[in-house]
Amino acid sequence: MKIGKTCGTDEIPIEVWNCLGEIGLTWLTKLFNKILKSKRMSIDWRRSTLVPIFKNKGDIQSCSNYRRIKLMSHTIKLWEMIIDNRLRRETTISENQFGFMFGRSTMEAIFLVRRLLEKYREKKKIFSYGIRRFRKKHMIRSLEMFFGGF
C-alpha cells in the first residue's frame, strides 16, 4: 500500500505496518487467523469517516458537486486485500465481465459490441444481443442511441 495516506478511525498509518516488518506480519497473521476462526471482527473496523471533496465545479452549496472519500483503517484494508486475493484464487470470472474489473473497462466492452454491430451491418445480417442489469430507463435509451437501436 502507498505510504503517506490519511489514517482511518484507528489512526494507525500504513508506515507502522511497513516499519514493523516480520514482527508486524506475524502479529497481523495471528490476528487475521483469529478473526477467521472466530468469525468476529472488531466493531471499530466497521466504522469509517466520509470526507466530502469539492469537485471544483458548480455551486459549492450543492451536495451533488462533491465526491466522497471513505477513510478506513489501514489494517482493515490489508484484511480486505487478503480476502480479495483468496476469493480471486477460489473463483473464476468470465472473460465477458468488464465492469469493476482491474485492467478492463466497460468502454472496451461497448467498443467490442459496436465493432460486432458494424461487421453484421456490412454483411447485412441481423445482430441481436442481450443486455443485463440496466435499472434506469435513461441508460437503455442512451445505449439505443449509441448503437443505433436494438
Biotite code that builds the C-alpha atoms (Angstrom):
import biotite.structure as struc

atoms = struc.array([
    struc.Atom([0.000, 0.000, 0.000], chain_id="A", res_id=1, res_name="MET", atom_name="CA", element="C"),
    struc.Atom([1.088, 3.555, -0.656], chain_id="A", res_id=2, res_name="LYS", atom_name="CA", element="C"),
    struc.Atom([2.661, 5.489, 2.188], chain_id="A", res_id=3, res_name="ILE", atom_name="CA", element="C"),
    struc.Atom([1.572, 8.954, 3.283], chain_id="A", res_id=4, res_name="GLY", atom_name="CA", element="C"),
    struc.Atom([-2.158, 8.242, 3.112], chain_id="A", res_id=5, res_name="LYS", atom_name="CA", element="C"),
    struc.Atom([-4.636, 9.579, 5.668], chain_id="A", res_id=6, res_name="THR", atom_name="CA", element="C"),
    struc.Atom([-5.431, 7.207, 8.527], chain_id="A", res_id=7, res_name="CYS", atom_name="CA", element="C"),
    struc.Atom([-8.818, 5.752, 9.263], chain_id="A", res_id=8, res_name="GLY", atom_name="CA", element="C"),
    struc.Atom([-10.611, 5.647, 12.601], chain_id="A", res_id=9, res_name="THR", atom_name="CA", element="C"),
    struc.Atom([-7.855, 3.623, 14.321], chain_id="A", res_id=10, res_name="ASP", atom_name="CA", element="C"),
    struc.Atom([-5.270, 6.306, 13.412], chain_id="A", res_id=11, res_name="GLU", atom_name="CA", element="C"),
    struc.Atom([-2.613, 3.681, 12.599], chain_id="A", res_id=12, res_name="ILE", atom_name="CA", element="C"),
    struc.Atom([-0.696, 4.804, 9.495], chain_id="A", res_id=13, res_name="PRO", atom_name="CA", element="C"),
    struc.Atom([0.400, 2.189, 6.954], chain_id="A", res_id=14, res_name="ILE", atom_name="CA", element="C"),
    struc.Atom([4.003, 3.168, 7.736], chain_id="A", res_id=15, res_name="GLU", atom_name="CA", element="C"),
    struc.Atom([3.633, 1.414, 11.120], chain_id="A", res_id=16, res_name="VAL", atom_name="CA", element="C"),
    struc.Atom([2.978, -1.942, 9.437], chain_id="A", res_id=17, res_name="TRP", atom_name="CA", element="C"),
    struc.Atom([5.796, -1.318, 6.942], chain_id="A", res_id=18, res_name="ASN", atom_name="CA", element="C"),
    struc.Atom([8.300, -0.458, 9.708], chain_id="A", res_id=19, res_name="CYS", atom_name="CA", element="C"),
    struc.Atom([7.385, -3.456, 11.863], chain_id="A", res_id=20, res_name="LEU", atom_name="CA", element="C"),
    struc.Atom([8.418, -5.834, 9.072], chain_id="A", res_id=21, res_name="GLY", atom_name="CA", element="C"),
    struc.Atom([8.369, -9.524, 10.083], chain_id="A", res_id=22, res_name="GLU", atom_name="CA", element="C"),
    struc.Atom([7.123, -8.777, 13.590], chain_id="A", res_id=23, res_name="ILE", atom_name="CA", element="C"),
    struc.Atom([4.142, -6.861, 12.209], chain_id="A", res_id=24, res_name="GLY", atom_name="CA", element="C"),
    struc.Atom([3.491, -9.553, 9.610], chain_id="A", res_id=25, res_name="LEU", atom_name="CA", element="C"),
    struc.Atom([3.487, -12.281, 12.264], chain_id="A", res_id=26, res_name="THR", atom_name="CA", element="C"),
    struc.Atom([1.200, -10.262, 14.521], chain_id="A", res_id=27, res_name="TRP", atom_name="CA", element="C"),
    struc.Atom([-1.228, -9.467, 11.666], chain_id="A", res_id=28, res_name="LEU", atom_name="CA", element="C"),
    struc.Atom([-1.253, -13.118, 10.576], chain_id="A", res_id=29, res_name="THR", atom_name="CA", element="C"),
    struc.Atom([-2.221, -14.223, 14.088], chain_id="A", res_id=30, res_name="LYS", atom_name="CA", element="C"),
    struc.Atom([-4.882, -11.505, 14.286], chain_id="A", res_id=31, res_name="LEU", atom_name="CA", element="C"),
    struc.Atom([-6.374, -12.337, 10.875], chain_id="A", res_id=32, res_name="PHE", atom_name="CA", element="C"),
    struc.Atom([-6.389, -16.076, 11.628], chain_id="A", res_id=33, res_name="ASN", atom_name="CA", element="C"),
    struc.Atom([-8.160, -15.378, 14.921], chain_id="A", res_id=34, res_name="LYS", atom_name="CA", element="C"),
    struc.Atom([-10.780, -13.337, 13.048], chain_id="A", res_id=35, res_name="ILE", atom_name="CA", element="C"),
    struc.Atom([-11.260, -16.141, 10.525], chain_id="A", res_id=36, res_name="LEU", atom_name="CA", element="C"),
    struc.Atom([-11.690, -18.780, 13.229], chain_id="A", res_id=37, res_name="LYS", atom_name="CA", element="C"),
    struc.Atom([-13.978, -16.733, 15.470], chain_id="A", res_id=38, res_name="SER", atom_name="CA", element="C"),
    struc.Atom([-15.913, -15.195, 12.556], chain_id="A", res_id=39, res_name="LYS", atom_name="CA", element="C"),
    struc.Atom([-15.951, -11.946, 14.522], chain_id="A", res_id=40, res_name="ARG", atom_name="CA", element="C"),
    struc.Atom([-14.332, -8.627, 13.745], chain_id="A", res_id=41, res_name="MET", atom_name="CA", element="C"),
    struc.Atom([-13.832, -5.505, 15.826], chain_id="A", res_id=42, res_name="SER", atom_name="CA", element="C"),
    struc.Atom([-16.745, -3.092, 15.615], chain_id="A", res_id=43, res_name="ILE", atom_name="CA", element="C"),
    struc.Atom([-14.229, -0.251, 15.253], chain_id="A", res_id=44, res_name="ASP", atom_name="CA", element="C"),
    struc.Atom([-13.065, -1.727, 11.942], chain_id="A", res_id=45, res_name="TRP", atom_name="CA", element="C"),
    struc.Atom([-16.574, -1.409, 10.573], chain_id="A", res_id=46, res_name="ARG", atom_name="CA", element="C"),
    struc.Atom([-16.537, 2.337, 11.142], chain_id="A", res_id=47, res_name="ARG", atom_name="CA", element="C"),
    struc.Atom([-15.184, 4.796, 8.627], chain_id="A", res_id=48, res_name="SER", atom_name="CA", element="C"),
    struc.Atom([-15.133, 8.530, 8.095], chain_id="A", res_id=49, res_name="THR", atom_name="CA", element="C"),
    struc.Atom([-16.743, 10.039, 4.996], chain_id="A", res_id=50, res_name="LEU", atom_name="CA", element="C"),
    struc.Atom([-14.976, 13.147, 3.763], chain_id="A", res_id=51, res_name="VAL", atom_name="CA", element="C"),
    struc.Atom([-16.645, 15.324, 1.109], chain_id="A", res_id=52, res_name="PRO", atom_name="CA", element="C"),
    struc.Atom([-14.284, 16.710, -1.553], chain_id="A", res_id=53, res_name="ILE", atom_name="CA", element="C"),
    struc.Atom([-15.497, 19.590, -3.744], chain_id="A", res_id=54, res_name="PHE", atom_name="CA", element="C"),
    struc.Atom([-15.233, 18.812, -7.481], chain_id="A", res_id=55, res_name="LYS", atom_name="CA", element="C"),
    struc.Atom([-14.291, 22.459, -8.234], chain_id="A", res_id=56, res_name="ASN", atom_name="CA", element="C"),
    struc.Atom([-17.324, 22.932, -10.445], chain_id="A", res_id=57, res_name="LYS", atom_name="CA", element="C"),
    struc.Atom([-20.811, 24.236, -9.885], chain_id="A", res_id=58, res_name="GLY", atom_name="CA", element="C"),
    struc.Atom([-22.432, 25.564, -6.749], chain_id="A", res_id=59, res_name="ASP", atom_name="CA", element="C"),
    struc.Atom([-20.379, 24.951, -3.607], chain_id="A", res_id=60, res_name="ILE", atom_name="CA", element="C"),
    struc.Atom([-23.658, 24.659, -1.645], chain_id="A", res_id=61, res_name="GLN", atom_name="CA", element="C"),
    struc.Atom([-24.928, 21.720, -3.745], chain_id="A", res_id=62, res_name="SER", atom_name="CA", element="C"),
    struc.Atom([-24.141, 18.258, -2.378], chain_id="A", res_id=63, res_name="CYS", atom_name="CA", element="C"),
    struc.Atom([-24.071, 16.813, -5.907], chain_id="A", res_id=64, res_name="SER", atom_name="CA", element="C"),
    struc.Atom([-20.908, 18.822, -6.613], chain_id="A", res_id=65, res_name="ASN", atom_name="CA", element="C"),
    struc.Atom([-18.926, 16.805, -4.084], chain_id="A", res_id=66, res_name="TYR", atom_name="CA", element="C"),
    struc.Atom([-17.377, 13.373, -4.281], chain_id="A", res_id=67, res_name="ARG", atom_name="CA", element="C"),
    struc.Atom([-16.960, 11.264, -1.185], chain_id="A", res_id=68, res_name="ARG", atom_name="CA", element="C"),
    struc.Atom([-13.823, 9.629, 0.146], chain_id="A", res_id=69, res_name="ILE", atom_name="CA", element="C"),
    struc.Atom([-14.227, 6.938, 2.762], chain_id="A", res_id=70, res_name="LYS", atom_name="CA", element="C"),
    struc.Atom([-11.351, 6.875, 5.257], chain_id="A", res_id=71, res_name="LEU", atom_name="CA", element="C"),
    struc.Atom([-10.881, 3.348, 6.569], chain_id="A", res_id=72, res_name="MET", atom_name="CA", element="C"),
    struc.Atom([-8.390, 1.709, 8.858], chain_id="A", res_id=73, res_name="SER", atom_name="CA", element="C"),
    struc.Atom([-5.233, 0.600, 7.014], chain_id="A", res_id=74, res_name="HIS", atom_name="CA", element="C"),
    struc.Atom([-5.379, -2.647, 8.971], chain_id="A", res_id=75, res_name="THR", atom_name="CA", element="C"),
    struc.Atom([-8.839, -3.439, 7.582], chain_id="A", res_id=76, res_name="ILE", atom_name="CA", element="C"),
    struc.Atom([-7.595, -2.549, 4.098], chain_id="A", res_id=77, res_name="LYS", atom_name="CA", element="C"),
    struc.Atom([-4.855, -5.159, 4.498], chain_id="A", res_id=78, res_name="LEU", atom_name="CA", element="C"),
    struc.Atom([-7.506, -7.651, 5.674], chain_id="A", res_id=79, res_name="TRP", atom_name="CA", element="C"),
    struc.Atom([-9.646, -6.847, 2.618], chain_id="A", res_id=80, res_name="GLU", atom_name="CA", element="C"),
    struc.Atom([-6.673, -7.325, 0.286], chain_id="A", res_id=81, res_name="MET", atom_name="CA", element="C"),
    struc.Atom([-6.010, -10.775, 1.747], chain_id="A", res_id=82, res_name="ILE", atom_name="CA", element="C"),
    struc.Atom([-9.675, -11.799, 1.472], chain_id="A", res_id=83, res_name="ILE", atom_name="CA", element="C"),
    struc.Atom([-9.831, -10.424, -2.081], chain_id="A", res_id=84, res_name="ASP", atom_name="CA", element="C"),
    struc.Atom([-6.750, -12.439, -3.105], chain_id="A", res_id=85, res_name="ASN", atom_name="CA", element="C"),
    struc.Atom([-8.195, -15.612, -1.583], chain_id="A", res_id=86, res_name="ARG", atom_name="CA", element="C"),
    struc.Atom([-11.542, -15.131, -3.308], chain_id="A", res_id=87, res_name="LEU", atom_name="CA", element="C"),
    struc.Atom([-9.900, -14.463, -6.672], chain_id="A", res_id=88, res_name="ARG", atom_name="CA", element="C"),
    struc.Atom([-7.941, -17.711, -6.357], chain_id="A", res_id=89, res_name="ARG", atom_name="CA", element="C"),
    struc.Atom([-11.117, -19.641, -5.485], chain_id="A", res_id=90, res_name="GLU", atom_name="CA", element="C"),
    struc.Atom([-13.408, -18.252, -8.179], chain_id="A", res_id=91, res_name="THR", atom_name="CA", element="C"),
    struc.Atom([-13.222, -17.778, -11.900], chain_id="A", res_id=92, res_name="THR", atom_name="CA", element="C"),
    struc.Atom([-14.546, -14.672, -13.545], chain_id="A", res_id=93, res_name="ILE", atom_name="CA", element="C"),
    struc.Atom([-15.919, -14.780, -17.060], chain_id="A", res_id=94, res_name="SER", atom_name="CA", element="C"),
    struc.Atom([-13.910, -13.204, -19.864], chain_id="A", res_id=95, res_name="GLU", atom_name="CA", element="C"),
    struc.Atom([-17.103, -11.275, -20.615], chain_id="A", res_id=96, res_name="ASN", atom_name="CA", element="C"),
    struc.Atom([-17.002, -9.423, -17.283], chain_id="A", res_id=97, res_name="GLN", atom_name="CA", element="C"),
    struc.Atom([-15.810, -5.855, -17.819], chain_id="A", res_id=98, res_name="PHE", atom_name="CA", element="C"),
    struc.Atom([-17.398, -3.733, -15.099], chain_id="A", res_id=99, res_name="GLY", atom_name="CA", element="C"),
    struc.Atom([-15.489, -3.329, -11.824], chain_id="A", res_id=100, res_name="PHE", atom_name="CA", element="C"),
    struc.Atom([-12.521, -5.340, -13.124], chain_id="A", res_id=101, res_name="MET", atom_name="CA", element="C"),
    struc.Atom([-8.920, -4.159, -12.829], chain_id="A", res_id=102, res_name="PHE", atom_name="CA", element="C"),
    struc.Atom([-7.424, -3.520, -16.256], chain_id="A", res_id=103, res_name="GLY", atom_name="CA", element="C"),
    struc.Atom([-10.796, -3.612, -18.017], chain_id="A", res_id=104, res_name="ARG", atom_name="CA", element="C"),
    struc.Atom([-13.390, -1.008, -18.721], chain_id="A", res_id=105, res_name="SER", atom_name="CA", element="C"),
    struc.Atom([-16.996, -1.020, -19.804], chain_id="A", res_id=106, res_name="THR", atom_name="CA", element="C"),
    struc.Atom([-15.938, 1.281, -22.643], chain_id="A", res_id=107, res_name="MET", atom_name="CA", element="C"),
    struc.Atom([-13.887, -1.617, -24.021], chain_id="A", res_id=108, res_name="GLU", atom_name="CA", element="C"),
    struc.Atom([-16.983, -3.836, -23.961], chain_id="A", res_id=109, res_name="ALA", atom_name="CA", element="C"),
    struc.Atom([-19.065, -1.165, -25.696], chain_id="A", res_id=110, res_name="ILE", atom_name="CA", element="C"),
    struc.Atom([-16.359, -0.790, -28.344], chain_id="A", res_id=111, res_name="PHE", atom_name="CA", element="C"),
    struc.Atom([-16.336, -4.556, -28.974], chain_id="A", res_id=112, res_name="LEU", atom_name="CA", element="C"),
    struc.Atom([-20.123, -4.721, -29.301], chain_id="A", res_id=113, res_name="VAL", atom_name="CA", element="C"),
    struc.Atom([-20.096, -1.732, -31.621], chain_id="A", res_id=114, res_name="ARG", atom_name="CA", element="C"),
    struc.Atom([-17.453, -3.378, -33.841], chain_id="A", res_id=115, res_name="ARG", atom_name="CA", element="C"),
    struc.Atom([-19.578, -6.535, -33.993], chain_id="A", res_id=116, res_name="LEU", atom_name="CA", element="C"),
    struc.Atom([-22.606, -4.459, -34.921], chain_id="A", res_id=117, res_name="LEU", atom_name="CA", element="C"),
    struc.Atom([-20.666, -2.772, -37.740], chain_id="A", res_id=118, res_name="GLU", atom_name="CA", element="C"),
    struc.Atom([-19.481, -6.126, -39.112], chain_id="A", res_id=119, res_name="LYS", atom_name="CA", element="C"),
    struc.Atom([-23.019, -7.514, -39.097], chain_id="A", res_id=120, res_name="TYR", atom_name="CA", element="C"),
    struc.Atom([-24.328, -4.402, -40.837], chain_id="A", res_id=121, res_name="ARG", atom_name="CA", element="C"),
    struc.Atom([-21.619, -4.701, -43.519], chain_id="A", res_id=122, res_name="GLU", atom_name="CA", element="C"),
    struc.Atom([-22.765, -8.263, -44.226], chain_id="A", res_id=123, res_name="LYS", atom_name="CA", element="C"),
    struc.Atom([-26.427, -7.184, -43.971], chain_id="A", res_id=124, res_name="LYS", atom_name="CA", element="C"),
    struc.Atom([-27.086, -9.716, -41.225], chain_id="A", res_id=125, res_name="LYS", atom_name="CA", element="C"),
    struc.Atom([-29.319, -9.304, -38.193], chain_id="A", res_id=126, res_name="ILE", atom_name="CA", element="C"),
    struc.Atom([-27.441, -8.596, -34.993], chain_id="A", res_id=127, res_name="PHE", atom_name="CA", element="C"),
    struc.Atom([-29.098, -9.290, -31.663], chain_id="A", res_id=128, res_name="SER", atom_name="CA", element="C"),
    struc.Atom([-27.711, -9.271, -28.166], chain_id="A", res_id=129, res_name="TYR", atom_name="CA", element="C"),
    struc.Atom([-28.875, -9.107, -24.597], chain_id="A", res_id=130, res_name="GLY", atom_name="CA", element="C"),
    struc.Atom([-28.014, -6.521, -22.006], chain_id="A", res_id=131, res_name="ILE", atom_name="CA", element="C"),
    struc.Atom([-28.456, -7.301, -18.338], chain_id="A", res_id=132, res_name="ARG", atom_name="CA", element="C"),
    struc.Atom([-28.831, -5.249, -15.224], chain_id="A", res_id=133, res_name="ARG", atom_name="CA", element="C"),
    struc.Atom([-29.839, -1.902, -16.600], chain_id="A", res_id=134, res_name="PHE", atom_name="CA", element="C"),
    struc.Atom([-32.014, -0.418, -13.919], chain_id="A", res_id=135, res_name="ARG", atom_name="CA", element="C"),
    struc.Atom([-32.524, 3.052, -15.285], chain_id="A", res_id=136, res_name="LYS", atom_name="CA", element="C"),
    struc.Atom([-34.504, 3.726, -18.432], chain_id="A", res_id=137, res_name="LYS", atom_name="CA", element="C"),
    struc.Atom([-32.216, 6.587, -19.480], chain_id="A", res_id=138, res_name="HIS", atom_name="CA", element="C"),
    struc.Atom([-29.291, 4.138, -19.641], chain_id="A", res_id=139, res_name="MET", atom_name="CA", element="C"),
    struc.Atom([-31.198, 1.915, -22.061], chain_id="A", res_id=140, res_name="ILE", atom_name="CA", element="C"),
    struc.Atom([-32.204, 4.936, -24.167], chain_id="A", res_id=141, res_name="ARG", atom_name="CA", element="C"),
    struc.Atom([-28.553, 6.042, -24.271], chain_id="A", res_id=142, res_name="SER", atom_name="CA", element="C"),
    struc.Atom([-27.498, 2.603, -25.478], chain_id="A", res_id=143, res_name="LEU", atom_name="CA", element="C"),
    struc.Atom([-30.216, 2.583, -28.134], chain_id="A", res_id=144, res_name="GLU", atom_name="CA", element="C"),
    struc.Atom([-28.960, 5.921, -29.414], chain_id="A", res_id=145, res_name="MET", atom_name="CA", element="C"),
    struc.Atom([-25.315, 4.814, -29.215], chain_id="A", res_id=146, res_name="PHE", atom_name="CA", element="C"),
    struc.Atom([-25.822, 1.549, -31.091], chain_id="A", res_id=147, res_name="PHE", atom_name="CA", element="C"),
    struc.Atom([-28.499, 2.820, -33.452], chain_id="A", res_id=148, res_name="GLY", atom_name="CA", element="C"),
    struc.Atom([-31.316, 0.769, -31.971], chain_id="A", res_id=149, res_name="GLY", atom_name="CA", element="C"),
    struc.Atom([-31.625, -2.829, -30.860], chain_id="A", res_id=150, res_name="PHE", atom_name="CA", element="C"),
])
